[in-house]
Amino acid sequence: MKQQEKKRKPNRLLQGTLVLTVAGIVVKVIGSLNWIILSRVLGGEGIGLYQMAFPIYLLALSLSSAGIPVAISIITAEKVAFQDYRGANRVFYLSLSILIVTGLALSTLVYFGASWLIDYRVIRDPRAYYALLALAPAVFLVTLLSSFRGYLQGWQNMTPTAVSQIVEQLFRVGAMLLFAIWLLPKGIEYAAGGASMGAGAGAAAGLCVLLYYYWRLQRKCKQGVHTEPIKREQEAAGSIVRRIVVLALPVSLASIMLPMVANLDLLIVPVRLEVAGYTVERATELYGYLTGMGVPLVNLATVITAALATSIVPAVSEAKAMGNIGQIRERAASAMRLGNIVTIPAVAGLWVLGTPIAAFIYHAPQAGEVVKVLSFGVYLLGIHQVTTGVLQGMGYTVLPVLNMGIAAAVKVLLNWNLTAMPSLGIQGSGWATNADIGVAALLNLYFVAKYTGLRMDWQGLWKCVLAASVMGASIDVIYQFMVAGGVSDAIATFGVMCLAAVIYGAVLLLLGGLTDRDISRIPFLGAKLSQLLTRLGLLRT
């Protein structure tokens, strides 16, 4: 019975990661297609008006939710672990009450403060006024949305989040295009405002999906599927609110720190590139390669570890509530192992194909050099995401923020010095970005090891590195051969990207880097795939 339970829990973690990963990919694809179409509808001027209003919306959203969804997920998971379902509901009701107040306040502030932002030239172009007004209701709706997501994630059920993300994106994109096209004859400022209305429409649709899943969960509780074995003394409302604030505040600071670091890049990188001898125009172009092309590729390559980080928070919180440090260590080790398996080949792929990928996706092969430098950030960001999830799940939400602060200071120092070197230029800023992620990741890893006893799986790590090296060398030769044979760069790039996964998987199997336990844990297809590979003699137990 214990063995079955042990096997079932990691499956739930991997299943949650899988559904969030699929949802993340679908959302990004839809978003990319939308951006292409919307850019053609609005043009550069309309997109500029939209982008002027959007940072204010993101700031208001960060302040209104303030990391509370993560706190909801952690505390709910603890209550569910002890079958305290009434306590879990109280946590949700209290947090929802807080978020209704903060969401409504920030939404109102954005709506009535829009004219102030224009009058005092915080936003330089007064035509962005309508975009700000259109985004105001979305602040309230997205805040409510986040509370339901946090609660349902606390039950270690990631399907509602995944489905709501896809539905939200579909309605958001549809509304953006519909209102933008409809209002375009009235003027570009109205079209930008119409595009901004998509955020509210998407949030409303996503909220409806989550309300359905919430209703279904409550019905199961009433039908006795989730019943409490004994009457429990309920935690005081004041105690719950204090815990929510203590857990949420550091997460909120982390979310605010990210745009702050980006703004520091904006202040430092172009200036130091000019010191290195570049013109203003060239410095702006190189800065675009770094922030607009290289960094998004790193974020895209870590979509699986980002999903894993979300899934592991309630899983670790549940184990901690039960006082099972061994289980926390096992789940952290499994997450780190999966992170290694998916990020290390991504590093090799971006390093070898940095220039072709930049040309294929952005039609900017000049961005290839900085993409190659940033490729190492994929592995480091994967570690950072997973370890942040583990620390948050254990209730140490302050530590990742402090580590990010130390890493940001290192980045500023390196950016200032490396970017100004003529021999490095924008690549120096890329290395500074890697150092930023790496310092935060290593500090997180230190504290995870300290509190859980986690040890690095060096044998598994080197097998991943060796398999990725063979993959990288192989696709480099195949790409060069295809291009020399007259195949277009786009087709050759896409072809070797598909082939890379096959080569990496095959080499990793031959090296024994994947075991029967790894494969059998894969949701839905794991058991059958494990049997097939075992019969073929490619899988060790």
LUMLOLUM-244027 format. One record per residue (C-alpha): residue number from 1; residue in three letters; chain; x, y, z. Coordinates in nm, 2 decimals, m for minus. Example, Ala and Ser with C-alpha at 12.3 -4.5 7.8 and 13.67 -1.06 7.14 Angstrom:
# LUMLOLUM-244027
n/res/chain/u/v/w
1/ALA/A/1.23/m0.45/0.78
2/SER/A/1.37/m0.11/0.71
# end
This chain:
# LUMLOLUM-244027
n/res/chain/u/v/w
1/MET/A/0.00/0.00/0.00
2/LYS/A/0.28/0.24/0.09
3/GLN/A/0.46/0.15/m0.23
4/GLN/A/0.15/0.23/m0.44
5/GLU/A/0.11/0.57/m0.25
6/LYS/A/0.47/0.65/m0.32
7/LYS/A/0.43/0.58/m0.68
8/ARG/A/0.11/0.77/m0.71
9/LYS/A/0.23/1.10/m0.57
10/PRO/A/0.51/1.16/m0.82
11/ASN/A/0.27/1.06/m1.10
12/ARG/A/0.04/1.34/m0.98
13/LEU/A/0.34/1.58/m0.99
14/LEU/A/0.44/1.48/m1.34
15/GLN/A/0.08/1.49/m1.46
16/GLY/A/0.04/1.84/m1.33
17/THR/A/0.37/1.94/m1.50
18/LEU/A/0.26/1.78/m1.83
19/VAL/A/m0.08/1.96/m1.85
20/LEU/A/0.07/2.29/m1.75
21/THR/A/0.35/2.25/m2.01
22/VAL/A/0.10/2.17/m2.29
23/ALA/A/m0.11/2.46/m2.19
24/GLY/A/0.20/2.69/m2.18
25/ILE/A/0.30/2.59/m2.53
26/VAL/A/m0.05/2.63/m2.67
27/VAL/A/m0.08/2.97/m2.50
28/LYS/A/0.25/3.09/m2.64
29/VAL/A/0.17/2.97/m2.99
30/ILE/A/m0.17/3.15/m2.99
31/GLY/A/m0.01/3.46/m2.84
32/SER/A/0.26/3.46/m3.11
33/LEU/A/0.01/3.43/m3.39
34/ASN/A/m0.20/3.70/m3.24
35/TRP/A/0.09/3.94/m3.21
36/ILE/A/0.17/3.89/m3.58
37/ILE/A/m0.19/3.96/m3.68
38/LEU/A/m0.24/4.25/m3.43
39/SER/A/0.09/4.41/m3.55
40/ARG/A/m0.05/4.42/m3.90
41/VAL/A/m0.39/4.56/m3.79
42/LEU/A/m0.25/4.83/m3.56
43/GLY/A/0.09/4.90/m3.71
44/GLY/A/0.39/5.02/m3.51
45/GLU/A/0.21/5.32/m3.38
46/GLY/A/m0.09/5.13/m3.24
47/ILE/A/0.13/4.86/m3.09
48/GLY/A/0.33/5.14/m2.92
49/LEU/A/0.01/5.29/m2.77
50/TYR/A/m0.09/4.94/m2.64
51/GLN/A/0.26/4.88/m2.50
52/MET/A/0.26/5.22/m2.32
53/ALA/A/m0.05/5.12/m2.11
54/PHE/A/0.04/4.75/m2.05
55/PRO/A/0.33/4.80/m1.80
56/ILE/A/0.09/5.00/m1.58
57/TYR/A/m0.16/4.71/m1.60
58/LEU/A/0.11/4.46/m1.50
59/LEU/A/0.23/4.68/m1.21
60/ALA/A/m0.13/4.71/m1.08
61/LEU/A/m0.18/4.34/m1.12
62/SER/A/0.13/4.26/m0.92
63/LEU/A/0.02/4.49/m0.64
64/SER/A/m0.34/4.37/m0.63
65/SER/A/m0.26/4.00/m0.61
66/ALA/A/0.07/4.04/m0.42
67/GLY/A/0.17/3.68/m0.44
68/ILE/A/m0.14/3.56/m0.26
69/PRO/A/m0.22/3.28/m0.50
70/VAL/A/0.11/3.11/m0.41
71/ALA/A/0.02/3.15/m0.04
72/ILE/A/m0.32/3.01/m0.10
73/SER/A/m0.17/2.71/m0.28
74/ILE/A/0.07/2.64/0.01
75/ILE/A/m0.17/2.67/0.29
76/THR/A/m0.45/2.48/0.11
77/ALA/A/m0.21/2.19/0.04
78/GLU/A/m0.13/2.18/0.41
79/LYS/A/m0.50/2.16/0.50
80/VAL/A/m0.58/1.90/0.24
81/ALA/A/m0.28/1.69/0.36
82/PHE/A/m0.46/1.66/0.70
83/GLN/A/m0.80/1.62/0.54
84/ASP/A/m0.90/1.95/0.69
85/TYR/A/m1.13/2.04/0.40
86/ARG/A/m1.33/2.30/0.59
87/GLY/A/m1.00/2.47/0.68
88/ALA/A/m0.90/2.47/0.32
89/ASN/A/m1.23/2.64/0.23
90/ARG/A/m1.18/2.90/0.50
91/VAL/A/m0.84/2.98/0.36
92/PHE/A/m0.99/3.03/0.02
93/TYR/A/m1.28/3.25/0.14
94/LEU/A/m1.05/3.47/0.35
95/SER/A/m0.80/3.51/0.06
96/LEU/A/m1.08/3.57/m0.19
97/SER/A/m1.21/3.85/0.04
98/ILE/A/m0.87/4.01/0.05
99/LEU/A/m0.83/3.99/m0.33
100/ILE/A/m1.17/4.13/m0.40
101/VAL/A/m1.08/4.44/m0.20
102/THR/A/m0.73/4.48/m0.34
103/GLY/A/m0.84/4.40/m0.70
104/LEU/A/m1.13/4.64/m0.68
105/ALA/A/m0.91/4.91/m0.53
106/LEU/A/m0.63/4.88/m0.79
107/SER/A/m0.88/4.85/m1.08
108/THR/A/m1.05/5.17/m0.97
109/LEU/A/m0.72/5.34/m0.92
110/VAL/A/m0.61/5.25/m1.28
111/TYR/A/m0.94/5.37/m1.42
112/PHE/A/m0.95/5.71/m1.24
113/GLY/A/m0.58/5.76/m1.24
114/ALA/A/m0.54/5.72/m1.62
115/SER/A/m0.59/6.09/m1.68
116/TRP/A/m0.34/6.17/m1.40
117/LEU/A/m0.08/5.95/m1.57
118/ILE/A/m0.14/6.14/m1.90
119/ASP/A/m0.15/6.49/m1.74
120/TYR/A/0.17/6.44/m1.55
121/ARG/A/0.35/6.29/m1.85
122/VAL/A/0.41/5.95/m1.68
123/ILE/A/0.28/5.82/m2.01
124/ARG/A/0.41/6.05/m2.28
125/ASP/A/0.14/6.00/m2.55
126/PRO/A/m0.21/6.11/m2.44
127/ARG/A/m0.36/5.87/m2.70
128/ALA/A/m0.28/5.58/m2.47
129/TYR/A/m0.56/5.70/m2.24
130/TYR/A/m0.82/5.47/m2.39
131/ALA/A/m0.59/5.16/m2.36
132/LEU/A/m0.55/5.24/m1.99
133/LEU/A/m0.92/5.27/m1.94
134/ALA/A/m0.99/4.94/m2.12
135/LEU/A/m0.73/4.75/m1.91
136/ALA/A/m0.87/4.87/m1.57
137/PRO/A/m1.15/4.61/m1.54
138/ALA/A/m0.91/4.33/m1.62
139/VAL/A/m0.71/4.41/m1.31
140/PHE/A/m1.01/4.31/m1.09
141/LEU/A/m1.10/4.00/m1.30
142/VAL/A/m0.74/3.86/m1.32
143/THR/A/m0.70/3.91/m0.95
144/LEU/A/m1.01/3.70/m0.88
145/LEU/A/m0.89/3.45/m1.14
146/SER/A/m0.56/3.41/m0.96
147/SER/A/m0.73/3.33/m0.63
148/PHE/A/m0.92/3.04/m0.78
149/ARG/A/m0.61/2.91/m0.95
150/GLY/A/m0.42/2.92/m0.63
151/TYR/A/m0.69/2.73/m0.44
152/LEU/A/m0.73/2.45/m0.70
153/GLN/A/m0.35/2.42/m0.73
154/GLY/A/m0.34/2.36/m0.35
155/TRP/A/m0.54/2.04/m0.42
156/GLN/A/m0.26/1.95/m0.66
157/ASN/A/m0.51/1.97/m0.95
158/MET/A/m0.33/2.16/m1.23
159/THR/A/m0.60/2.08/m1.50
160/PRO/A/m0.82/2.38/m1.41
161/THR/A/m0.52/2.61/m1.44
162/ALA/A/m0.42/2.47/m1.77
163/VAL/A/m0.77/2.47/m1.92
164/SER/A/m0.84/2.82/m1.80
165/GLN/A/m0.51/2.95/m1.94
166/ILE/A/m0.60/2.82/m2.29
167/VAL/A/m0.96/2.95/m2.27
168/GLU/A/m0.84/3.28/m2.14
169/GLN/A/m0.59/3.32/m2.42
170/LEU/A/m0.84/3.22/m2.69
171/PHE/A/m1.10/3.48/m2.57
172/ARG/A/m0.83/3.74/m2.51
173/VAL/A/m0.69/3.71/m2.86
174/GLY/A/m1.04/3.69/m3.02
175/ALA/A/m1.16/4.00/m2.84
176/MET/A/m0.83/4.19/m2.91
177/LEU/A/m0.86/4.14/m3.28
178/LEU/A/m1.24/4.19/m3.29
179/PHE/A/m1.24/4.52/m3.10
180/ALA/A/m0.92/4.65/m3.26
181/ILE/A/m1.06/4.60/m3.62
182/TRP/A/m1.41/4.73/m3.52
183/LEU/A/m1.27/5.05/m3.36
184/LEU/A/m0.99/5.12/m3.61
185/PRO/A/m1.21/5.35/m3.83
186/LYS/A/m1.25/5.58/m3.53
187/GLY/A/m0.88/5.63/m3.49
188/ILE/A/m0.56/5.44/m3.39
189/GLU/A/m0.60/5.54/m3.02
190/TYR/A/m0.95/5.37/m3.01
191/ALA/A/m0.82/5.06/m3.19
192/ALA/A/m0.54/5.03/m2.93
193/GLY/A/m0.80/5.07/m2.66
194/GLY/A/m1.01/4.80/m2.83
195/ALA/A/m0.71/4.56/m2.83
196/SER/A/m0.67/4.63/m2.46
197/MET/A/m1.02/4.51/m2.39
198/GLY/A/m0.91/4.16/m2.48
199/ALA/A/m0.74/4.13/m2.14
200/GLY/A/m1.07/4.17/m1.95
201/ALA/A/m1.26/3.94/m2.19
202/GLY/A/m1.00/3.67/m2.16
203/ALA/A/m1.00/3.70/m1.78
204/ALA/A/m1.38/3.67/m1.76
205/ALA/A/m1.38/3.36/m1.98
206/GLY/A/m1.10/3.20/m1.77
207/LEU/A/m1.28/3.28/m1.45
208/CYS/A/m1.59/3.11/m1.58
209/VAL/A/m1.39/2.79/m1.64
210/LEU/A/m1.24/2.80/m1.29
211/LEU/A/m1.58/2.86/m1.13
212/TYR/A/m1.70/2.54/m1.30
213/TYR/A/m1.40/2.34/m1.16
214/TYR/A/m1.45/2.50/m0.82
215/TRP/A/m1.83/2.41/m0.82
216/ARG/A/m1.74/2.05/m0.92
217/LEU/A/m1.49/2.02/m0.64
218/GLN/A/m1.74/2.15/m0.38
219/ARG/A/m2.00/1.91/m0.51
220/LYS/A/m1.75/1.62/m0.46
221/CYS/A/m1.70/1.74/m0.10
222/LYS/A/m2.08/1.75/m0.04
223/GLN/A/m2.12/1.40/m0.19
224/GLY/A/m1.87/1.26/0.06
225/VAL/A/m1.58/1.21/m0.18
226/HIS/A/m1.37/1.44/0.03
227/THR/A/m1.49/1.40/0.39
228/GLU/A/m1.31/1.48/0.71
229/PRO/A/m1.25/1.18/0.94
230/ILE/A/m1.29/1.39/1.26
231/LYS/A/m1.39/1.73/1.36
232/ARG/A/m1.09/1.96/1.37
233/GLU/A/m1.03/2.28/1.56
234/GLN/A/m1.04/2.56/1.30
235/GLU/A/m0.74/2.80/1.27
236/ALA/A/m0.83/3.15/1.36
237/ALA/A/m0.90/3.39/1.08
238/GLY/A/m0.64/3.63/1.20
239/SER/A/m0.38/3.36/1.20
240/ILE/A/m0.46/3.26/0.84
241/VAL/A/m0.45/3.62/0.72
242/ARG/A/m0.11/3.67/0.89
243/ARG/A/0.03/3.35/0.73
244/ILE/A/m0.11/3.46/0.39
245/VAL/A/0.07/3.80/0.42
246/VAL/A/0.39/3.65/0.54
247/LEU/A/0.40/3.40/0.26
248/ALA/A/0.27/3.63/m0.01
249/LEU/A/0.47/3.95/0.05
250/PRO/A/0.81/3.80/m0.06
251/VAL/A/0.66/3.65/m0.37
252/SER/A/0.51/3.98/m0.46
253/LEU/A/0.85/4.15/m0.41
254/ALA/A/1.00/3.89/m0.65
255/SER/A/0.75/3.96/m0.92
256/ILE/A/0.82/4.34/m0.88
257/MET/A/1.19/4.28/m0.88
258/LEU/A/1.19/4.12/m1.23
259/PRO/A/1.07/4.44/m1.42
260/MET/A/1.30/4.65/m1.19
261/VAL/A/1.60/4.44/m1.31
262/ALA/A/1.48/4.48/m1.67
263/ASN/A/1.47/4.86/m1.62
264/LEU/A/1.82/4.85/m1.49
265/ASP/A/1.93/4.67/m1.81
266/LEU/A/1.75/4.95/m2.00
267/LEU/A/1.95/5.21/m1.82
268/ILE/A/2.29/5.04/m1.83
269/VAL/A/2.33/4.82/m2.14
270/PRO/A/2.28/5.08/m2.42
271/VAL/A/2.50/5.34/m2.24
272/ARG/A/2.78/5.09/m2.18
273/LEU/A/2.76/4.97/m2.54
274/GLU/A/2.82/5.33/m2.65
275/VAL/A/3.13/5.33/m2.43
276/ALA/A/3.24/5.02/m2.61
277/GLY/A/3.23/5.22/m2.93
278/TYR/A/2.89/5.15/m3.08
279/THR/A/2.66/5.42/m3.21
280/VAL/A/2.33/5.50/m3.04
281/GLU/A/2.14/5.32/m3.32
282/ARG/A/2.36/5.01/m3.31
283/ALA/A/2.34/5.00/m2.93
284/THR/A/1.96/5.00/m2.95
285/GLU/A/1.97/4.73/m3.21
286/LEU/A/2.20/4.51/m3.00
287/TYR/A/1.98/4.57/m2.69
288/GLY/A/1.68/4.45/m2.89
289/TYR/A/1.87/4.13/m2.98
290/LEU/A/1.94/4.06/m2.61
291/THR/A/1.60/4.15/m2.45
292/GLY/A/1.36/4.10/m2.74
293/MET/A/1.50/3.78/m2.90
294/GLY/A/1.76/3.61/m2.68
295/VAL/A/1.58/3.63/m2.34
296/PRO/A/1.24/3.52/m2.49
297/LEU/A/1.41/3.21/m2.64
298/VAL/A/1.55/3.12/m2.29
299/ASN/A/1.20/3.16/m2.14
300/LEU/A/1.05/2.94/m2.41
301/ALA/A/1.31/2.67/m2.36
302/THR/A/1.22/2.65/m1.99
303/VAL/A/0.84/2.62/m2.03
304/ILE/A/0.86/2.26/m1.88
305/THR/A/1.06/2.36/m1.57
306/ALA/A/0.83/2.67/m1.52
307/ALA/A/0.53/2.42/m1.51
308/LEU/A/0.73/2.19/m1.29
309/ALA/A/0.79/2.48/m1.04
310/THR/A/0.42/2.55/m1.02
311/SER/A/0.33/2.19/m0.96
312/ILE/A/0.59/2.12/m0.70
313/VAL/A/0.48/2.40/m0.46
314/PRO/A/0.17/2.22/m0.33
315/ALA/A/0.34/1.88/m0.35
316/VAL/A/0.63/1.99/m0.12
317/SER/A/0.39/2.19/0.10
318/GLU/A/0.18/1.87/0.15
319/ALA/A/0.49/1.67/0.24
320/LYS/A/0.62/1.93/0.48
321/ALA/A/0.28/1.95/0.66
322/MET/A/0.31/1.57/0.72
323/GLY/A/0.67/1.62/0.85
324/ASN/A/0.81/1.40/0.58
325/ILE/A/1.15/1.55/0.49
326/GLY/A/1.24/1.23/0.30
327/GLN/A/0.94/1.28/0.07
328/ILE/A/1.03/1.64/0.01
329/ARG/A/1.39/1.54/m0.08
330/GLU/A/1.26/1.27/m0.32
331/ARG/A/1.02/1.51/m0.49
332/ALA/A/1.29/1.78/m0.52
333/ALA/A/1.54/1.52/m0.66
334/SER/A/1.28/1.40/m0.91
335/ALA/A/1.21/1.76/m1.02
336/MET/A/1.58/1.84/m1.05
337/ARG/A/1.63/1.52/m1.26
338/LEU/A/1.35/1.61/m1.49
339/GLY/A/1.49/1.96/m1.52
340/ASN/A/1.83/1.83/m1.62
341/ILE/A/1.68/1.60/m1.88
342/VAL/A/1.49/1.87/m2.06
343/THR/A/1.72/2.18/m2.02
344/ILE/A/2.07/2.04/m2.09
345/PRO/A/1.98/1.94/m2.45
346/ALA/A/1.82/2.28/m2.50
347/VAL/A/2.15/2.44/m2.40
348/ALA/A/2.33/2.23/m2.66
349/GLY/A/2.07/2.30/m2.93
350/LEU/A/2.07/2.68/m2.88
351/TRP/A/2.45/2.68/m2.87
352/VAL/A/2.49/2.49/m3.19
353/LEU/A/2.20/2.64/m3.38
354/GLY/A/2.19/2.99/m3.22
355/THR/A/2.23/3.17/m3.55
356/PRO/A/2.00/2.95/m3.76
357/ILE/A/1.73/2.96/m3.49
358/ALA/A/1.75/3.34/m3.47
359/ALA/A/1.72/3.36/m3.85
360/PHE/A/1.44/3.11/m3.86
361/ILE/A/1.22/3.27/m3.59
362/TYR/A/1.32/3.64/m3.60
363/HIS/A/1.47/3.68/m3.95
364/ALA/A/1.77/3.82/m3.76
365/PRO/A/2.08/3.60/m3.78
366/GLN/A/2.28/3.88/m3.62
367/ALA/A/2.11/3.79/m3.29
368/GLY/A/2.27/3.44/m3.31
369/GLU/A/2.58/3.53/m3.11
370/VAL/A/2.40/3.66/m2.80
371/VAL/A/2.15/3.36/m2.83
372/LYS/A/2.45/3.12/m2.81
373/VAL/A/2.58/3.30/m2.50
374/LEU/A/2.23/3.30/m2.33
375/SER/A/2.19/2.92/m2.40
376/PHE/A/2.37/2.84/m2.08
377/GLY/A/2.10/3.04/m1.90
378/VAL/A/1.84/2.78/m1.99
379/TYR/A/2.00/2.52/m1.76
380/LEU/A/2.06/2.78/m1.48
381/LEU/A/1.70/2.91/m1.51
382/GLY/A/1.56/2.56/m1.49
383/ILE/A/1.75/2.50/m1.16
384/HIS/A/1.63/2.84/m1.03
385/GLN/A/1.27/2.77/m1.12
386/VAL/A/1.26/2.43/m0.96
387/THR/A/1.45/2.53/m0.64
388/THR/A/1.23/2.84/m0.60
389/GLY/A/0.92/2.61/m0.61
390/VAL/A/1.07/2.38/m0.35
391/LEU/A/1.16/2.66/m0.12
392/GLN/A/0.82/2.83/m0.16
393/GLY/A/0.65/2.49/m0.09
394/MET/A/0.85/2.46/0.23
395/GLY/A/0.74/2.81/0.34
396/TYR/A/1.07/2.98/0.28
397/THR/A/0.93/3.24/0.04
398/VAL/A/1.18/3.51/0.16
399/LEU/A/1.49/3.32/0.06
400/PRO/A/1.44/3.32/m0.32
401/VAL/A/1.38/3.70/m0.31
402/LEU/A/1.70/3.76/m0.11
403/ASN/A/1.89/3.54/m0.35
404/MET/A/1.75/3.73/m0.65
405/GLY/A/1.85/4.06/m0.49
406/ILE/A/2.21/3.94/m0.44
407/ALA/A/2.21/3.80/m0.80
408/ALA/A/2.08/4.13/m0.94
409/ALA/A/2.37/4.32/m0.77
410/VAL/A/2.61/4.08/m0.94
411/LYS/A/2.44/4.14/m1.27
412/VAL/A/2.46/4.52/m1.25
413/LEU/A/2.83/4.50/m1.16
414/LEU/A/2.91/4.26/m1.45
415/ASN/A/2.68/4.45/m1.70
416/TRP/A/2.86/4.77/m1.62
417/ASN/A/3.21/4.62/m1.68
418/LEU/A/3.16/4.35/m1.94
419/THR/A/2.93/4.53/m2.18
420/ALA/A/3.17/4.82/m2.21
421/MET/A/3.45/4.59/m2.34
422/PRO/A/3.48/4.62/m2.72
423/SER/A/3.58/4.25/m2.74
424/LEU/A/3.25/4.15/m2.57
425/GLY/A/2.98/4.42/m2.62
426/ILE/A/2.63/4.27/m2.60
427/GLN/A/2.78/3.93/m2.54
428/GLY/A/2.91/4.07/m2.21
429/SER/A/2.56/4.16/m2.12
430/GLY/A/2.46/3.81/m2.21
431/TRP/A/2.72/3.66/m1.97
432/ALA/A/2.60/3.91/m1.70
433/THR/A/2.25/3.77/m1.75
434/ASN/A/2.37/3.42/m1.71
435/ALA/A/2.56/3.51/m1.40
436/ASP/A/2.24/3.67/m1.26
437/ILE/A/2.04/3.36/m1.31
438/GLY/A/2.33/3.13/m1.20
439/VAL/A/2.40/3.31/m0.87
440/ALA/A/2.03/3.30/m0.78
441/ALA/A/2.01/2.93/m0.88
442/LEU/A/2.32/2.83/m0.68
443/LEU/A/2.20/3.01/m0.37
444/ASN/A/1.86/2.85/m0.39
445/LEU/A/2.03/2.51/m0.44
446/TYR/A/2.24/2.56/m0.13
447/PHE/A/1.93/2.63/0.08
448/VAL/A/1.74/2.34/m0.07
449/ALA/A/2.03/2.11/0.02
450/LYS/A/2.06/2.26/0.37
451/TYR/A/1.69/2.21/0.45
452/THR/A/1.62/1.88/0.27
453/GLY/A/1.96/1.70/0.25
454/LEU/A/1.93/1.70/m0.13
455/ARG/A/2.25/1.59/m0.31
456/MET/A/2.33/1.65/m0.67
457/ASP/A/2.30/1.35/m0.89
458/TRP/A/2.64/1.39/m1.07
459/GLN/A/2.61/1.06/m1.25
460/GLY/A/2.27/1.14/m1.41
461/LEU/A/2.39/1.50/m1.48
462/TRP/A/2.70/1.38/m1.68
463/LYS/A/2.49/1.13/m1.88
464/CYS/A/2.26/1.42/m1.98
465/VAL/A/2.56/1.63/m2.07
466/LEU/A/2.72/1.35/m2.28
467/ALA/A/2.40/1.27/m2.46
468/ALA/A/2.34/1.64/m2.53
469/SER/A/2.70/1.67/m2.66
470/VAL/A/2.65/1.38/m2.90
471/MET/A/2.32/1.54/m3.01
472/GLY/A/2.48/1.88/m3.06
473/ALA/A/2.77/1.75/m3.27
474/SER/A/2.53/1.54/m3.48
475/ILE/A/2.29/1.81/m3.56
476/ASP/A/2.57/2.05/m3.64
477/VAL/A/2.71/1.80/m3.90
478/ILE/A/2.36/1.73/m4.04
479/TYR/A/2.27/2.10/m4.06
480/GLN/A/2.58/2.18/m4.25
481/PHE/A/2.53/1.88/m4.48
482/MET/A/2.17/1.98/m4.56
483/VAL/A/2.26/2.35/m4.63
484/ALA/A/2.55/2.24/m4.85
485/GLY/A/2.31/2.02/m5.04
486/GLY/A/2.09/2.31/m5.13
487/VAL/A/1.82/2.28/m4.86
488/SER/A/1.70/2.62/m4.74
489/ASP/A/1.81/2.74/m4.40
490/ALA/A/1.45/2.74/m4.26
491/ILE/A/1.38/2.38/m4.36
492/ALA/A/1.72/2.26/m4.25
493/THR/A/1.68/2.44/m3.91
494/PHE/A/1.33/2.30/m3.85
495/GLY/A/1.44/1.95/m3.96
496/VAL/A/1.74/1.92/m3.73
497/MET/A/1.54/2.07/m3.44
498/CYS/A/1.30/1.78/m3.48
499/LEU/A/1.58/1.53/m3.52
500/ALA/A/1.77/1.65/m3.22
501/ALA/A/1.51/1.52/m2.97
502/VAL/A/1.53/1.17/m3.13
503/ILE/A/1.91/1.16/m3.12
504/TYR/A/1.92/1.29/m2.76
505/GLY/A/1.66/1.04/m2.64
506/ALA/A/1.82/0.75/m2.81
507/VAL/A/2.17/0.83/m2.67
508/LEU/A/2.04/0.89/m2.32
509/LEU/A/1.86/0.55/m2.33
510/LEU/A/2.18/0.38/m2.45
511/LEU/A/2.38/0.55/m2.17
512/GLY/A/2.13/0.43/m1.91
513/GLY/A/2.02/0.79/m1.83
514/LEU/A/1.66/0.69/m1.84
515/THR/A/1.53/0.40/m1.63
516/ASP/A/1.21/0.20/m1.62
517/ARG/A/1.10/0.41/m1.32
518/ASP/A/1.15/0.73/m1.51
519/ILE/A/0.95/0.61/m1.81
520/SER/A/0.67/0.44/m1.62
521/ARG/A/0.61/0.77/m1.43
522/ILE/A/0.52/0.95/m1.75
523/PRO/A/0.14/1.03/m1.73
524/PHE/A/m0.09/0.84/m1.96
525/LEU/A/0.17/0.66/m2.19
526/GLY/A/0.44/0.57/m1.94
527/ALA/A/0.35/0.21/m1.86
528/LYS/A/0.31/0.10/m2.22
529/LEU/A/0.62/0.29/m2.34
530/SER/A/0.82/0.13/m2.06
531/GLN/A/0.70/m0.22/m2.16
532/LEU/A/0.79/m0.16/m2.52
533/LEU/A/1.14/m0.02/m2.45
534/THR/A/1.21/m0.30/m2.20
535/ARG/A/1.12/m0.56/m2.46
536/LEU/A/1.36/m0.39/m2.71
537/GLY/A/1.63/m0.41/m2.44
538/LEU/A/1.67/m0.03/m2.43
539/LEU/A/1.56/0.03/m2.08
540/ARG/A/1.72/m0.07/m1.75
541/THR/A/1.53/m0.12/m1.43
# end
